[in-house]
Structures are given as C-alpha cells and as structure tokens.
Amino acid sequence: MAFGIILLLANSSEAAEGIVFDGILGNSGEKGDSLVTTSKTGNPRDTFGSVLDRAGTIWASAGSGRINRYSLDGRLLASFKAPAANNRSMMTIVNDTIVIMADRDCKLYKLDVNAEPGSSPVPMNIKNVDEISFGSKDGKIAYVTADSNLFQLDVKSGESKQLGPTGEGRCNGVEMTPDGKIFLNMDGKMYAFENGKIMNEKKGPPAPGSRPQYIDGFWYGHVWHGTIKKFQKDFESTPGVVYGGASGSFIGKVRCNEELSSGKSLWKIGPNLFVTSGIGDVVFILEWNEEKKQFSEVRRIGALSWHKDGIIMDDEGDILVRNGRWHWNDRPDSPFYETTSFRINGQLSMTPDKNIVGPGLVYDSAIAWVRGRMDDVGGVQQRWIEKVTLRKEMSGTAVYLSKDKKRCVLTIDRKGEGILYYVDGKWTPMEDKPVKLATAQTTMDWNNLAMPDNSSLIASADGNIIEFIADGDNWKEVKRWNSWGDKPDQKFGKTLYISLHNNLLWVSDTERHRVLCFKKDGNAFVGQFGKTDKPGTGLDELSRPTGISSRGSKAALIDADNERVMKLVLK
C-alpha cells in the first residue's frame, strides 16, 4: 500500500488481578497527550469539515466549539476554540490562514496555523455567507452571500470586492481554480462566472456534487450516503462515482462509509492520497486506485465521537458500535470494515443461534429493529416493524425462551419499564406486551440486562446488580448486591453496565473508572482493570467507562470520556 505512515502501537500492559489490556479501537491517538478528544457537545451534522496545511497536518472539527489539529498518523497535536458550527459551515485554507464560515449569522473567521493552542479564530467583518471557495489565487478566495451576490476576499487584508449577482437559483458551491477563474454550482449545474455575470446561463453541465472542488485538473463533489464523484476538467462525468454510492447515482457496488456521509471537502496529500471528512467530525485518509477508479480508506483519524454506550461483540471478536464494526485485531486508526446506518438503542443481545437483536435508531430519530449475524453477507441490518410498538430511549435487552418455547426479547427503558417482544424464527417482533420487573425497593435508573438462563434475569440499576426469577411473563427480585467485601474500594459506584457470558459477569463501573469481573456462580471476584476513582488516559486507565460486551475471556467496552473502545482479556 502506498500509504507508509504507520501508527506504532504501545506495548500491551498488564493490569491487576488477571485482566490485561489487548488494544484500542476507534481513537487514532490511542493514549496520553496524543489521545483524540472532542468537546462531546453539539450535533454531528454541524461541522466545518477539514483542511490540510502546508506542514502536512490536518485541521478538523471536533464537536461544538472546538477544532483539532492532527498529524497524518492520527495523533492529536493541539486543540483550538471555534465558533459554533451549523450544517452549512465549512472552512478552507489560504497559505497559512484557515478561513472558517460559522455561527448563526454565517460569519467569516480566520485562524493562523501558527496560533497558540487553545486560542480562538479572529472574526472578520463579513456575515450572511452561504458558500466559500476551497481554491484561491494570490491570497484571494471567492464567497457567495445569502442575497445571491458573489465576492472576492483578500484573506490577509480582509478587504472584499463585489463581483456581481449569481442570478436566480440556489448556489450549492463556489470554487476558484488556480488561474483565478470562478465557477458556481447553481441548482446542480456548473457555470463559469466572468465579467460580472454567469456564462451560458441554464446550459451548464451537471455538477459533481455539492461544494465542487478543483484538484489537479479534476472536479470532485460530495453527495449523501458518503458518495464522492470525480469529473474531468470540462465536467465530463467520468469516472463518476469513485466512493460510496448514493441512491440513483450509481449502478453497482462501491464501498460506502456512514461516517463519511455528506462529505465536506477533499485535500490532496500525495500522488494517490487524499484527506476528507464529513458528518461526525471523523477524518479519513483515502487512497486512489487508478486501475479500479475508486477511493478506499487507509486510515481513520479521530475519536469515537457521538457514541454513547451501545456495543456488542460476537464469538469471533468482531465488535459493533454506532455506525459500524471492527475486527478484534484492528488498529486504533482502522476504519470500520463495514458500516451501518443505525445506532444501538441502549443494548443489543446475542441469541443462541448467534444473531444480534434489539432496538436501534436510524439517524438518531427513526426507531428500528436490529437483527442479523455479523458473519453474514450484509451483516447486521435494521428493519422497520409495523406490528409492534418500538420505543426510542431504551437501555437494556435480553433474549430467552418462554416456558412454552416461544422466542422472547425483553427490553427495558431507563425507568425499568419492560416490553416483551415475541419474535419469529428470524428474530423479527410479531407481538409485544408490557411486563413488570418487580423490585423489593424503589429503583430509578436502569441500564443493562443479562440472562443466565431462561428462568433468571440480571439487571444493573442504581449502582446495584439485581437478580430476578421468572413470575409468569413478569420478573420478581430475589437478590441485589452492590459490593463484594467490606473495603471502600469493594463497593460499586452509582452507574453500572453489565455483560454475562460463560459464567463470567463483567461490570463496567462508570463513576469509579474501572471494569470488574466476577464468576456468576457465587459472584466471586475475578479481577479488575482500571484504577479505582482515578480516571486517566493511559493504556491501563479508564475514564467513565460505559457499555461493555463479553464473549468467553474477552471483553470490549466504551471508555466514554476517552472516546475509545478498550479491548480486554481475562488471563
């Protein structure tokens, strides 16, 4: 592979009590000062995109109010403050100055690449901007305002010159080529702008996508579903789709990446290497294959942004989180080997026949049902279900066989309100009914479920492990425990996530920054990973871990504040 920059992984370090570290996924910086973190606020659709500076470092959105600077191998180099982004925001770079379009009024700001970490972009006296060009000439870029006028901006001086109206229609991008020519995407067609007006009005060729970008004699554009198109200099639409494949834009199969949906920009870093990013603030390095006329991902730069607590692992060690899945042996900078368009709605569960099943969300709002095997072609998919009622804010899921051998999927929300789904042979819900988890005392904050067998149930709630037995279709508490000894460090914190497999109960103890393992028979303590009450960013440390999934002696969990997946093995 042409891309020769390799992220050197730290040596695996052994934790106390027999649980050892086995790697990081989802965070290209991996640990310590290079660990990638974001502001953890905002909306994944509100992003500036990314730019590449002359030193070969990448600048990209990192949540609301933040811009990160990365090395090409994915390490975090510095962070800067940023104005609030919106779904129209973008940025470009002119020499050593980054120009940012942001804020509610779509103002322009500039940030010098040599600015001190933590500093803020400087506002320019320009607002109501719709589009800015990626390209520049002699330190000048083009921009279009909301009232459909085209301007030229001298970035250094801040002086603007009005060039003329863009005419009727919606402007979806402006670009300046290296010779200073300006092109506009008006209602999906490309037009040159010369002598104060659009040339060949209403006769322009199709645009390659929104915010077209001119790079080394080719036009590139982005479309939904992670689609990138490449056109010739004269806008001849060949080779066409070179990445992704939006509905109606391509007949065939090109790799699609949900983390690159609605790309913002593309920057060339080598003969066949490019930097791009889209919704969600994850940056990708793409490699161009001239023979196949396609891009492929070679590096994922960023963190486990926008992921909450949903995670599940199968017997082979493949790990599914929001938007996609990894193999166990993937690297911290590995892209997903396959992406998905759904988010786990609380917790998914593994069935006896190795299906993954439970509630999901599409685009964080539409409620769906998730089912399938990770080793099947196409893998785990979401399905729209009309026969039953699906709820949005779920927390726990468990599967079992009822006394009359019906397949059952039990789900709960944060209040502990249960819904039982009777499912068919493909784990699709056919009927649902409310069920009660009767507790011996008031229980408020519920997280996960686990099923030791068809007649017993375990839940994590209010800092307790609560054990139930079946009571018809309902469940009745028989035991709860929140400690395994008398010492202060042998007591759970207030928030727990659990996973049970092969008689091993793994507990992610969020507020005490650790993971614990117990033998389910007798709840005997087996081991701990992480330092009690001491959050950290090292490879032997955790910071507010949440969702966890285990198979055999392996466990994978979301190290939430560190925005990474931690892989653990019980030795």
C-alpha positions in Angstrom: 0.0 0.0 0.0 1.3 3.5 -0.9 0.5 4.9 2.5 3.6 4.3 4.6 2.8 6.2 7.8 2.3 3.6 10.5 1.0 4.3 13.9 3.2 2.4 16.4 1.1 0.7 19.0 2.1 0.8 22.6 3.1 -2.5 24.1 0.2 -4.3 25.8 0.4 -3.6 29.5 -1.0 -6.0 32.2 -3.5 -4.7 34.7 -4.0 -6.0 38.2 -6.0 -9.2 39.0 -5.6 -11.0 35.8 -7.3 -8.7 33.3 -4.9 -7.5 30.6 -5.1 -4.7 28.0 -5.3 -6.0 24.4 -5.7 -2.9 22.3 -7.6 0.2 21.4 -10.2 0.8 18.7 -11.8 4.0 17.5 -9.2 6.5 18.6 -6.3 7.2 16.3 -4.3 9.0 19.1 -4.7 6.0 21.4 -3.5 7.3 24.7 -2.0 10.1 26.7 -1.4 13.6 25.2 -1.9 12.2 21.7 -5.4 10.8 22.6 -8.1 12.4 20.4 -10.8 14.0 22.4 -13.7 16.3 21.3 -15.9 18.8 23.0 -18.6 16.0 23.3 -21.3 18.6 22.5 -23.2 19.7 19.5 -24.8 17.9 16.6 -22.8 15.6 14.3 -24.3 17.3 11.3 -22.9 20.7 12.4 -19.3 20.5 11.2 -16.6 22.6 9.5 -15.1 19.7 7.7 -11.3 19.6 7.4 -8.3 21.3 5.8 -4.7 20.3 5.2 -1.9 22.9 5.9 1.5 23.2 4.1 3.2 21.4 7.0 1.1 18.3 6.3 -1.1 18.5 9.4 -4.9 18.2 9.4 -7.3 20.6 11.0 -10.9 19.4 11.6 -14.0 20.0 13.6 -14.1 18.2 17.0 -17.6 18.8 18.3 -19.2 22.2 19.1 -16.7 25.0 19.8 -13.6 23.0 19.0 -11.1 22.4 16.2 -8.4 19.7 16.5 -5.0 19.6 14.7 -3.8 16.1 13.8 -0.6 14.5 12.5 -1.1 12.3 9.4 -0.6 9.2 11.6 -3.7 10.3 13.7 -2.2 11.8 16.8 -3.7 14.8 18.4 -1.3 17.7 18.2 -3.3 20.6 19.5 -6.8 21.9 20.1 -8.3 25.4 19.4 -11.5 27.1 20.3 -14.1 27.6 17.5 -17.3 29.5 16.9 -20.5 27.4 16.8 -20.9 25.4 13.6 -24.1 24.8 11.7 -25.0 22.4 8.9 -23.8 25.0 6.3 -20.5 25.6 8.0 -17.2 24.9 6.2 -13.6 26.0 6.1 -10.7 26.4 3.7 -7.1 27.4 3.9 -5.1 30.1 2.1 -1.3 29.8 2.7 -1.1 29.7 6.5 -4.6 31.1 7.3 -7.6 29.0 7.8 -10.9 30.7 6.8 -14.0 29.5 8.7 -17.6 30.1 7.9 -19.6 29.6 11.1 -22.1 31.0 13.7 -25.8 31.6 13.4 -25.1 34.6 11.1 -22.7 32.6 8.9 -19.8 34.9 9.7 -16.3 34.5 8.4 -13.4 34.0 10.9 -9.7 33.3 10.3 -7.2 31.3 12.3 -3.4 31.3 11.7 -1.9 27.9 11.7 0.9 29.2 14.0 -1.6 30.3 16.6 -1.1 29.1 20.2 -3.1 26.0 21.1 -6.3 27.0 22.8 -6.6 30.3 21.0 -9.7 31.4 19.1 -10.3 32.3 15.5 -10.4 36.1 14.8 -13.8 37.3 13.4 -13.8 39.1 10.1 -16.3 41.8 9.3 -18.3 39.6 6.9 -21.5 37.8 7.6 -24.5 36.1 5.9 -22.2 33.9 3.8 -23.6 30.9 2.0 -20.5 29.4 0.3 -16.7 29.9 0.2 -14.3 28.6 -2.3 -11.7 25.9 -1.4 -9.3 27.2 -4.0 -7.5 30.6 -4.1 -5.2 32.7 -6.1 -2.8 35.3 -4.9 -4.2 35.1 -1.4 -7.8 35.6 -2.5 -10.9 33.4 -2.3 -14.4 33.7 -3.6 -17.6 33.7 -1.5 -21.3 33.9 -2.1 -23.7 35.7 0.3 -27.3 34.8 1.2 -28.6 37.6 -1.0 -27.1 35.9 -4.1 -24.0 38.0 -4.6 -20.5 36.9 -5.4 -17.5 38.5 -3.8 -13.7 38.1 -3.8 -11.9 38.3 -0.5 -8.3 39.2 0.2 -7.8 37.0 3.2 -4.8 38.9 4.6 -6.3 42.3 4.5 -9.9 41.3 5.0 -11.0 43.5 2.0 -13.9 42.3 -0.1 -14.7 43.2 -3.7 -18.2 42.6 -5.1 -18.1 40.8 -8.4 -21.8 40.6 -9.3 -25.0 38.7 -8.7 -25.2 35.0 -9.0 -28.7 35.2 -10.6 -31.7 33.0 -9.9 -31.5 29.6 -8.2 -29.8 28.1 -5.3 -26.0 28.3 -5.1 -24.6 25.0 -3.8 -20.9 25.8 -4.1 -18.3 28.2 -5.4 -14.8 27.3 -6.5 -11.8 29.2 -7.7 -9.3 27.4 -9.9 -5.5 28.1 -9.7 -5.7 30.5 -12.6 -8.3 32.6 -10.7 -11.4 31.5 -12.6 -14.6 31.2 -10.6 -17.2 28.5 -11.0 -20.6 28.2 -9.4 -22.9 25.2 -8.7 -26.3 26.7 -9.3 -29.2 24.2 -8.8 -26.9 21.3 -9.6 -25.3 22.7 -12.7 -21.9 24.3 -13.2 -21.3 27.8 -14.6 -18.3 29.9 -15.1 -18.6 33.5 -13.7 -16.9 36.1 -16.0 -17.2 39.8 -16.4 -19.7 40.2 -13.7 -22.2 37.5 -14.7 -22.8 33.8 -15.1 -21.8 32.5 -18.5 -24.1 30.1 -20.5 -26.9 30.5 -18.1 -29.3 27.5 -17.9 -27.0 25.5 -20.1 -24.3 24.4 -17.6 -23.2 20.7 -17.3 -24.2 18.7 -14.2 -22.2 19.4 -11.1 -20.2 16.6 -9.5 -22.0 17.3 -6.2 -22.4 20.0 -3.6 -19.4 22.3 -3.0 -17.4 21.1 -6.0 -13.7 21.2 -5.6 -11.0 21.5 -8.3 -7.8 19.4 -7.6 -5.0 18.8 -10.1 -7.2 19.0 -13.2 -10.2 17.2 -11.9 -13.5 18.2 -10.3 -14.7 16.4 -7.2 -18.0 16.7 -5.3 -19.9 15.1 -2.5 -23.4 13.6 -2.3 -25.3 12.0 0.5 -24.6 8.4 1.6 -20.8 9.0 1.6 -20.7 9.4 -2.2 -17.7 11.1 -3.9 -17.8 11.9 -7.6 -14.9 12.7 -9.9 -15.3 14.6 -13.2 -13.0 15.7 -15.9 -11.7 19.3 -16.2 -14.5 20.0 -18.7 -17.1 18.4 -16.4 -17.4 15.2 -18.4 -18.9 12.9 -15.8 -16.2 10.2 -15.9 -15.2 8.2 -14.0 -18.2 9.4 -12.0 -18.8 7.8 -8.6 -15.5 6.8 -7.1 -16.5 6.3 -3.5 -19.8 5.4 -1.8 -22.9 5.2 -3.9 -25.9 7.4 -3.3 -29.3 6.2 -4.4 -29.7 6.7 -8.1 -26.2 7.9 -8.7 -24.5 4.6 -9.4 -25.4 1.1 -10.6 -23.1 -1.3 -8.8 -21.2 -1.6 -5.6 -18.6 0.8 -4.3 -17.7 0.9 -0.6 -19.9 3.2 1.4 -19.0 4.7 4.8 -21.7 6.1 7.1 -19.0 8.2 8.9 -18.3 10.0 5.7 -21.9 10.7 4.8 -22.3 14.2 3.3 -18.6 14.9 2.8 -17.4 18.4 3.3 -14.1 18.7 1.5 -11.2 16.8 -0.1 -7.5 17.6 0.1 -4.5 16.0 -1.7 -1.5 14.9 0.4 0.4 12.8 -2.1 0.3 11.2 -5.5 -2.6 9.0 -4.6 -3.6 10.1 -1.1 -6.3 12.4 0.0 -7.8 13.8 3.2 -11.6 14.0 3.6 -14.2 14.3 6.3 -18.0 14.6 6.7 -20.8 14.3 9.2 -19.5 13.3 12.6 -16.0 15.0 12.6 -14.1 11.8 11.7 -11.3 12.4 9.2 -10.3 9.7 6.6 -7.2 9.3 4.5 -8.2 7.8 1.2 -6.0 6.1 -1.4 -6.8 6.4 -5.1 -6.7 3.2 -7.2 -6.2 4.3 -10.8 -6.9 0.8 -12.2 -10.2 0.5 -10.3 -11.0 4.2 -10.5 -12.0 4.1 -6.8 -11.0 5.5 -3.4 -10.5 3.3 -0.4 -9.9 4.2 3.2 -6.5 3.6 4.7 -6.8 5.5 8.0 -9.5 6.7 10.3 -8.4 9.8 12.2 -10.4 11.0 15.2 -12.2 9.6 18.2 -15.3 7.5 19.0 -17.3 10.7 18.6 -21.0 10.7 19.3 -21.0 7.2 20.6 -22.9 6.7 23.9 -23.0 3.2 25.4 -24.1 0.7 22.8 -21.6 -2.0 22.0 -21.8 -5.8 21.2 -19.2 -8.4 20.3 -19.6 -11.8 18.6 -17.8 -15.1 19.2 -15.1 -14.2 16.6 -14.3 -10.9 18.4 -16.0 -8.7 15.8 -17.2 -5.5 17.6 -20.2 -3.5 16.6 -20.7 0.1 17.8 -22.6 3.0 16.4 -22.2 3.2 12.6 -20.0 0.2 12.1 -17.9 -2.7 13.2 -14.3 -3.7 13.6 -12.4 -7.0 13.8 -10.7 -7.7 17.2 -7.2 -7.3 15.8 -7.8 -4.0 14.0 -5.7 -0.9 15.0 -6.6 2.3 16.7 -6.7 4.0 13.3 -8.5 1.3 11.5 -11.7 2.3 9.6 -14.7 0.1 10.1 -14.6 -2.9 7.9 -18.3 -2.5 7.4 -20.5 0.4 8.3 -24.2 0.5 9.3 -26.8 3.2 9.2 -28.2 2.6 12.7 -27.3 3.4 16.3 -27.7 0.9 19.0 -30.7 1.9 21.1 -29.3 1.1 24.6 -28.2 -2.5 24.3 -28.3 -5.4 21.8 -28.3 -9.0 22.8 -26.7 -12.2 21.3 -29.1 -15.0 20.5 -28.3 -18.7 20.9 -28.0 -19.0 17.1 -25.5 -16.1 17.0 -27.9 -13.4 15.8 -27.7 -9.9 17.2 -31.0 -8.5 18.1 -32.6 -5.5 19.8 -33.8 -1.9 19.3 -32.0 0.6 17.2 -32.2 4.1 15.8 -31.7 5.4 12.3 -30.3 9.0 12.0 -30.8 9.1 15.8 -34.5 9.6 15.5 -36.4 6.9 13.4 -37.0 3.8 15.6 -36.0 0.5 14.1 -35.4 -3.1 15.0 -31.9 -4.6 14.6 -31.2 -8.2 13.8 -28.7 -10.4 11.9 -25.4 -12.1 12.1 -22.1 -10.3 11.8 -20.6 -13.1 9.7 -23.4 -13.0 7.1 -23.1 -11.1 3.9 -24.5 -7.7 4.6 -24.2 -8.3 8.3 -26.5 -6.8 10.9 -29.3 -4.8 9.5 -32.2 -2.7 10.7 -35.8 -3.5 9.9 -38.9 -1.3 10.1 -41.5 -3.0 12.2 -45.2 -2.1 12.0 -46.8 -4.9 14.0 -45.4 -3.8 17.4 -44.6 -0.6 19.2 -40.9 0.4 19.4 -39.7 3.0 21.8 -36.8 5.4 21.4 -34.9 5.7 24.7 -34.1 2.1 25.7 -31.4 0.8 27.9 -31.4 -3.0 28.3 -32.1 -6.1 26.2 -32.1 -9.8 26.9 -33.3 -12.9 24.9 -34.7 -16.2 26.2 -37.2 -18.9 25.6 -40.5 -18.8 27.4 -41.9 -21.9 29.2 -44.0 -22.7 26.1 -40.8 -22.4 24.0 -41.6 -19.0 22.4 -38.6 -16.8 21.4 -38.7 -13.7 23.6 -36.8 -10.4 23.5 -37.1 -8.4 26.7 -36.3 -4.7 26.7 -36.4 -2.0 29.4 -36.0 1.8 29.4 -34.2 3.9 32.0 -37.2 3.8 34.3 -37.3 0.0 34.3 -40.5 -0.3 32.3 -40.3 -3.5 30.4 -41.7 -4.6 27.0 -41.7 -8.2 26.0 -41.5 -9.0 22.2 -42.4 -12.4 20.9 -40.3 -12.9 17.8 -40.4 -15.3 14.8 -37.6 -17.6 13.6 -35.7 -14.6 12.1 -36.0 -12.7 15.4 -38.5 -10.2 14.0 -41.1 -9.0 16.5 -44.6 -10.3 15.8 -46.3 -9.3 19.1 -45.5 -7.2 22.1 -46.8 -6.7 25.7 -45.8 -4.7 28.8 -44.1 -6.7 31.6 -43.1 -5.7 35.1 -39.7 -6.1 36.8 -40.9 -6.1 40.4 -38.2 -4.9 42.8 -38.0 -5.0 46.6 -37.4 -1.3 46.8 -37.8 1.7 44.6 -35.3 1.6 41.7 -34.9 4.6 39.5 -32.0 4.4 37.0 -31.8 1.2 35.0 -29.1 0.3 32.5 -28.4 -3.3 31.2 -29.9 -6.7 31.3 -28.3 -10.2 31.2 -29.8 -13.6 31.1 -28.1 -16.5 33.0 -30.8 -18.9 31.9 -34.4 -18.9 30.7 -35.8 -18.5 34.2 -33.5 -16.0 35.7 -32.5 -12.4 34.9 -29.9 -9.9 36.0 -30.2 -6.1 35.7 -27.9 -3.2 36.6 -29.7 -0.3 38.2 -29.0 2.4 40.8 -25.5 1.0 41.4 -26.7 -2.5 42.1 -26.7 -5.9 40.5 -30.3 -7.1 40.8 -31.2 -10.7 40.3 -34.7 -11.8 39.3 -36.6 -15.0 38.8 -39.5 -15.5 36.3 -43.0 -14.8 37.6 -45.1 -15.7 34.6 -44.3 -13.2 31.9 -43.1 -10.8 34.7 -40.0 -10.9 36.8 -39.5 -10.7 40.6 -36.4 -9.6 42.5 -34.7 -12.2 44.7 -31.4 -10.6 45.4 -29.4 -7.4 45.0 -25.8 -6.5 45.8 -23.5 -3.5 45.4 -20.3 -4.8 46.9 -18.2 -7.9 47.3 -16.4 -7.0 50.5 -16.2 -4.6 53.3 -13.4 -2.3 52.0 -14.3 1.1 50.4 -12.9 0.0 47.0 -15.1 -3.1 47.0 -18.3 -1.2 46.5 -19.8 -0.2 43.2 -20.4 3.3 42.0 -23.9 4.6 41.1 -23.8 3.7 37.4 -23.2 0.1 36.1 -23.2 -1.6 32.7 -23.0 -5.4 32.5 -22.3 -8.3 30.2 -22.6 -12.0 31.0 -21.2 -14.9 29.1 -19.8 -18.3 30.1 -20.5 -17.7 33.7 -18.4 -14.5 33.8 -20.2 -11.3 34.8 -18.3 -8.2 33.6 -19.3 -4.9 35.2 -18.4 -1.5 33.8 -18.3 0.7 36.9 -18.6 4.1 35.3 -18.2 6.5 38.2 -15.3 4.6 39.7 -13.5 4.4 36.4 -12.9 0.6 36.3 -14.1 -2.7 34.9 -14.7 -5.7 37.2 -15.2 -9.4 36.5 -17.0 -11.9 38.7 -17.8 -15.6 38.5 -21.6 -15.7 38.3 -21.7 -18.8 40.5 -21.4 -17.2 43.9 -20.4 -13.8 42.5 -16.8 -14.5 43.3 -14.4 -11.6 42.4 -12.1 -12.5 39.5 -10.3 -9.3 38.5 -10.2 -5.6 37.9 -9.0 -3.3 35.1 -8.5 0.5 35.7 -7.6 2.4 38.8 -10.4 2.9 41.3 -11.5 6.5 41.5 -8.6 7.6 39.3 -9.6 8.4 35.7 -6.8 8.6 33.2 -5.8 8.3 29.5 -3.1 5.6 29.7 -3.4 2.1 28.4 -4.0 0.8 32.0 -6.6 3.5 32.8 -10.2 4.3 32.1 -12.4 7.4 32.3 -16.1 6.8 32.9 -16.5 3.5 31.0 -20.0 2.7 29.9 -21.3 -0.1 27.6 -19.5 -3.5 27.7 -19.8 -6.7 25.8 -18.1 -10.0 26.5 -17.6 -13.4 24.9 -15.6 -16.0 26.7 -12.5 -14.4 28.2 -12.6 -11.3 26.0 -14.5 -8.0 26.7 -14.8 -4.8 24.7 -16.1 -1.6 26.3 -16.7 2.0 25.5 -14.2 4.1 27.5 -16.6 7.0 27.2 -14.7 10.1 28.4 -11.6 8.9 26.5 -13.8 8.3 23.4 -12.3 5.0 22.5 -13.0 1.2 22.6 -10.8 -0.7 25.1 -10.2 -4.4 24.5 -9.5 -6.6 27.5 -8.7 -10.3 28.1 -9.0 -12.3 31.2 -5.9 -14.4 31.7 
